[in-house]
């Protein structure tokens, strides 16, 4: 079992920056990939960024060049650095990870609110 706790959300002005953190506990050594999703009211949850156990990253086209995903395995923390934030980035952001070798299980954090507004 893995527990994920997110933090770092808040209210920022357009063009501002935030760094979200995701602290993992439990069976942390079984974590392979992790990622970030977001969900705005009335919209489906969308994938924002992923990072593999080997450090390969992918980000959605909507945030490419502005968001960076990273992880610190020694501290059991994942990050989402968000720069040049736009109002359309407003959403609840969720951390997720997968565990297992050949049989994968997915876990979710509780979510953290990001609001971009003047």
PyMOL commands that set and color helices and strands:
alter all, ss='L'
color gray80, all
select helices_A, chain A and resi 28-30+87-89
alter helices_A, ss='H'
color red, helices_A
select strands_A, chain A and resi 2-7+10-12+18-26+31-39+46-51+57-59+67-72+77-82+91-99+105-108+112-116
alter strands_A, ss='S'
color yellow, strands_A
deselect
rebuild
show_as cartoon
